[in-house]
Amino acid sequence: MAERCIGNENLGETGFSYTLSLINGKYKMTILYTLMEFGVVRFNEMQRYIGGISYKTLSATLKQLEADQLVHREEYPQIPPKVEYSLTERGRSLIPILDAMCAWGDEHRL
């Protein structure tokens, strides 16, 4: 088997790079973790749970995750408006990765 040469490779063409492009961001992993732990979550509940995240940032990040088909947004036609978020099937496929991160953190927490 031939040895790989970094000069012939491009990080941007790897699965790692693609995955990172979907989950990279200050709150993306936190939002995915929240939805993994609690299933269906309303916007205000998520904002309170995460703490320190502005309305604008949470809204923009949820829209990005929805555009990447990791999060599902369900809006109910009522007053006041009710909006719930959950993981899509694609988003749920990240659960083993999130679980592994949680296990690693539990094991190595100082």
C-alpha positions in Angstrom: 0.0 0.0 0.0 1.4 3.4 -1.0 2.1 5.9 1.7 -0.1 9.0 1.6 1.6 12.3 0.9 0.2 15.5 2.4 1.3 17.4 -0.7 -1.3 15.4 -2.7 -4.1 15.8 -0.3 -6.7 18.5 0.4 -8.5 18.7 3.8 -11.5 20.4 2.1 -12.3 17.2 0.2 -12.6 15.0 3.3 -15.7 13.8 5.2 -14.2 15.4 8.3 -14.2 18.8 6.6 -17.8 18.4 5.4 -19.0 17.3 8.9 -17.2 20.2 10.5 -18.8 22.6 8.0 -22.2 21.5 9.3 -21.5 21.6 13.0 -18.9 24.3 13.3 -20.2 27.4 15.1 -20.4 28.7 18.6 -23.8 27.2 19.5 -24.5 24.5 16.8 -23.3 21.6 18.8 -25.0 22.9 22.0 -28.3 23.2 20.1 -27.9 19.7 18.7 -27.1 18.3 22.1 -30.1 20.1 23.6 -32.4 18.5 21.0 -30.8 15.1 21.5 -31.4 15.3 25.2 -34.9 16.7 25.2 -36.4 15.7 21.9 -39.0 18.4 21.0 -38.1 21.9 22.4 -39.7 25.3 22.1 -37.6 28.3 21.2 -37.8 30.1 24.6 -37.2 26.8 26.5 -34.0 26.3 24.5 -32.9 29.9 25.0 -33.3 29.6 28.8 -31.6 26.2 28.9 -28.6 27.3 26.9 -28.3 30.6 28.7 -26.2 33.5 27.4 -27.4 33.1 23.8 -29.3 36.1 22.2 -32.6 35.7 20.4 -30.9 36.8 17.2 -28.1 34.3 17.5 -30.3 31.4 18.4 -32.7 32.2 15.6 -29.9 32.5 13.0 -28.2 29.3 14.2 -31.5 27.3 14.1 -32.1 28.5 10.6 -28.7 27.3 9.5 -29.2 23.9 11.1 -32.6 23.7 9.4 -31.1 24.7 6.0 -28.6 21.9 6.5 -31.5 19.5 7.3 -30.3 18.7 10.8 -33.2 20.4 12.6 -36.9 20.4 11.9 -39.0 23.4 12.7 -42.7 22.9 13.3 -44.9 26.1 13.5 -48.4 25.8 14.9 -51.0 28.4 13.6 -52.2 29.8 16.9 -52.0 32.9 19.0 -49.5 33.3 20.5 -47.4 31.5 17.9 -46.0 28.2 18.9 -42.8 26.9 17.3 -41.1 23.6 18.2 -37.7 22.2 17.1 -36.5 18.7 16.9 -33.8 16.7 15.2 -34.4 15.4 11.7 -33.4 11.8 10.8 -30.2 13.3 9.4 -29.7 15.2 12.7 -30.4 12.0 14.7 -27.6 10.3 12.8 -25.2 12.6 14.7 -26.3 11.2 18.1 -23.6 8.5 18.3 -21.0 11.3 17.8 -22.6 13.5 20.5 -22.9 10.5 22.9 -19.2 9.7 22.3 -18.3 13.4 23.1 -20.4 13.2 26.3 -18.7 10.0 27.4 -15.3 11.4 26.7 -16.1 14.5 28.7 -17.4 12.5 31.6 -14.3 10.3 31.6 -11.8 13.2 31.3 -13.4 16.0 33.2 -11.1 17.5 35.8 
